[in-house]
Amino acid sequence: MSSVGVLILFMLLGAFICAKARVAMGAVAFSLIALVLFVSTPVGSGLPAAIGTFVAAFDRAATPALNGTGRAESAGTGS
């Protein structure tokens, strides 16, 4: 599993080269493969949960403004 870091590095390098050559689909493909490889590592395994927490917090903050019900709840008070 130690070679995953090298694969991620090569994927990022490939994305950079494609971006410099203005090949957008190649850069996106390399970036997505690098993201999948990163999430498969123990370090990146918490990334989906962190993104979910961020989206949930954003949703809690934006819903009152979109519904016109007043102000948002404070995250620290739990009320």
C-alpha positions as a Python dict, from the first residue, in 0.01 Angstrom:
ca = {
    (1, 'M'): (0, 0, 0),
    (2, 'S'): (305, 227, 20),
    (3, 'S'): (300, 283, -355),
    (4, 'V'): (-37, 462, -334),
    (5, 'G'): (145, 783, -244),
    (6, 'V'): (357, 756, -558),
    (7, 'L'): (46, 690, -768),
    (8, 'I'): (-126, 996, -620),
    (9, 'L'): (182, 1205, -697),
    (10, 'F'): (186, 1084, -1059),
    (11, 'M'): (-188, 1152, -1094),
    (12, 'L'): (-140, 1509, -968),
    (13, 'L'): (157, 1554, -1201),
    (14, 'G'): (-54, 1424, -1492),
    (15, 'A'): (-335, 1665, -1400),
    (16, 'F'): (-87, 1953, -1392),
    (17, 'I'): (59, 1860, -1730),
    (18, 'C'): (-287, 1828, -1883),
    (19, 'A'): (-390, 2163, -1737),
    (20, 'K'): (-79, 2333, -1877),
    (21, 'A'): (-152, 2175, -2217),
    (22, 'R'): (-515, 2295, -2189),
    (23, 'V'): (-661, 1945, -2203),
    (24, 'A'): (-943, 1992, -1954),
    (25, 'M'): (-1087, 1641, -1963),
    (26, 'G'): (-747, 1486, -1903),
    (27, 'A'): (-686, 1713, -1605),
    (28, 'V'): (-1028, 1629, -1460),
    (29, 'A'): (-974, 1256, -1511),
    (30, 'F'): (-632, 1260, -1345),
    (31, 'S'): (-768, 1470, -1056),
    (32, 'L'): (-1062, 1234, -998),
    (33, 'I'): (-835, 930, -998),
    (34, 'A'): (-604, 1104, -749),
    (35, 'L'): (-903, 1187, -527),
    (36, 'V'): (-1024, 825, -532),
    (37, 'L'): (-675, 702, -447),
    (38, 'F'): (-649, 955, -163),
    (39, 'V'): (-983, 854, -13),
    (40, 'S'): (-875, 489, -23),
    (41, 'T'): (-583, 564, 209),
    (42, 'P'): (-621, 569, 589),
    (43, 'V'): (-544, 942, 596),
    (44, 'G'): (-817, 1027, 345),
    (45, 'S'): (-1080, 790, 481),
    (46, 'G'): (-1233, 1070, 691),
    (47, 'L'): (-1278, 1301, 393),
    (48, 'P'): (-1633, 1191, 298),
    (49, 'A'): (-1753, 1239, 658),
    (50, 'A'): (-1588, 1582, 676),
    (51, 'I'): (-1756, 1691, 355),
    (52, 'G'): (-2090, 1560, 484),
    (53, 'T'): (-2050, 1756, 808),
    (54, 'F'): (-1966, 2073, 615),
    (55, 'V'): (-2268, 2035, 385),
    (56, 'A'): (-2498, 1966, 682),
    (57, 'A'): (-2373, 2278, 863),
    (58, 'F'): (-2420, 2486, 550),
    (59, 'D'): (-2772, 2346, 509),
    (60, 'R'): (-2861, 2428, 872),
    (61, 'A'): (-2736, 2784, 822),
    (62, 'A'): (-2905, 2843, 485),
    (63, 'T'): (-3247, 2685, 548),
    (64, 'P'): (-3390, 2962, 771),
    (65, 'A'): (-3283, 3228, 522),
    (66, 'L'): (-3439, 3039, 232),
    (67, 'N'): (-3762, 2966, 419),
    (68, 'G'): (-3791, 3318, 561),
    (69, 'T'): (-3833, 3185, 916),
    (70, 'G'): (-3583, 3410, 1086),
    (71, 'R'): (-3231, 3353, 1206),
    (72, 'A'): (-3021, 3037, 1200),
    (73, 'E'): (-2960, 2816, 1502),
    (74, 'S'): (-2631, 2847, 1678),
    (75, 'A'): (-2418, 2537, 1631),
    (76, 'G'): (-2277, 2555, 1984),
    (77, 'T'): (-2601, 2581, 2181),
    (78, 'G'): (-2793, 2295, 2023),
    (79, 'S'): (-3123, 2481, 2036),
}
